[in-house]
């Protein structure tokens, strides 16, 4: 058994083409992301990857809609999305494939 710390990973990403990574691959990216109320990410899209965001706890707003505990948001390639933490929030994010440099700011 090996044990790692999420805090040692790059912004919560622990699977993907990152350093460090528990499993280095371009096939998928997996991360646990924590945000404080008011944190936000500007509108962007991916041309290749589909992104799945699971709200573990808290509330977020994406594209003017609110999501909370247990919601799973699928963002397909070409779909623009923004993000704002309405409360402190923890998410799990999976991107398939884990295409590097596939984030396009709108």
ABEGO torsion letter per residue (X at the ends): XBBBBAAABBGGBABEBBOBBABBBAABBBBBBBBBBGBBBBBBBBAABBBBBBBABEBBBBGGBBBBBGBBBBBBBGBBBBBBBABBBBBBBBBOBBBBGABBBX
